[in-house]
Amino acid sequence: MNIDDLEWQSRRLGGVSPRLVTMLVEQGEVELLVQAASERGEWFCAQAAARELSRAGEVERALNVLEPFIEAGWNRARWEKAEILLEAGRVQQALDVVRPDKEGLASEWVCHDFAELLAKAGRLNEAIIVLTPHLDREWILSTLVELTEGQGCDEQVLELIAPRAERARSARGEERWSFHPSNAQDLQAQVLERAGRADEAVRMLGADIAAGHFLVQNTLIAYAELLRRHGRLEELRVLGTGERAGETLAYYTRALEDEGQADVAESALRRFIATAEYPDRFRWPLIELLGRQDRIEEAVEVGRPTFDYHDACLFEGIIHLLHEAGRPDDALALLDERSAEFVEEHSSWFSSNRIWLLGEAGRHEEALAYAETLAPDTYGLTVSKAWIMEEMGRLEEALMLLRADTELRPSEVAELLIRHGRATEAIAGMPSLAEQHAASRRRDAAVHADRGPNDPPF
């Protein structure tokens, strides 16, 4: 077992990937996961096998699956062991396995993980103490709020958030645009709300928005969502139709729809599309509203003016809306209306979506015939063709096609085999973790060799 290989697997999701592991778990292939962990050193297999064995009450066997990885120095295996011990009720043993030293306590990542374990163990005060030195990091402050929800300590959490929220309020006026934690005001309102003080949260956050005392758009969105949750339609109307309409009108119109006023919501969106300086930002909320009312043709027409844009293009969204409505043929017709310039500019996207929609429409032979007209090196072509063959029941041909493409990841073949109940064959046919890592290094080296001296780094 090689740490470099494990780090590569974790970073690149190589080897037997989490997606393949999930498929194996869903098919009840726990023993195959255990075997792959033991014989191939596959970390994702070991992780899933240990969890499944633990859930089945086979705690010692779960720990044995992890032990070789722990002995190899793979730190993530120690944390998995701690989780299993905790679930088994061996709390002190679990905490001792991963208890951070002084160096670990200086790491926000280690403290985050240890705090989560402490909270699961019912030691919330200790978890808060571990997190406190790192609360100026947005994600750690969010973790504090998440771990303490429903635990009866909202006042304590508010005391920790309050000074940071005050500093955030003044940061914009002082032009400290890189202030952290920039989410302190949002989280303060969230904790006030869950503590039963929603009116106070609305007043506080509303005053911040009105005065411009906030740094990031997320604070504005948090206020709009807060108003919507509590049915504060008038405040939401003022917000959603004022100078912040671009970011918040959609929240106001969705609240109107929730209150049975979809016609008012539609009118507001159409008015902004007709009169706003940048109208296209209001098109998608209207498309979604029309879609919920099964007014698909109207939704398509709302999006149509953007279809040839280089940015803010809603074409892909419309394609998926038609597909979700069970109308792949209509989506295909819309796709085929695109100009030659559009097709050339979006060639890979266009071809893969056309094959997909033909397949979804049951037009498999047509899909394969179209695929044959494309350049062999078209991105994703092999996988798309194999999917069509699979849909037609031509499994062996699909497998042969995938195996012949040396540029594909071996997981493509394995996934197809697993879907058809051939899990053992799928794993046995995959290169080892070390072989895949070596192949990845060769690909990276080849890409690096092709890059010019002035190209940006990876």
Order of alpha helices (4+ residues) and beta strands (2+ residues): alpha-alpha-alpha-alpha-alpha-alpha-alpha-alpha-alpha-alpha-alpha-alpha-alpha-alpha-alpha-alpha-alpha-alpha-alpha-alpha-alpha-alpha-alpha-alpha-alpha-alpha-alpha-alpha-alpha-alpha
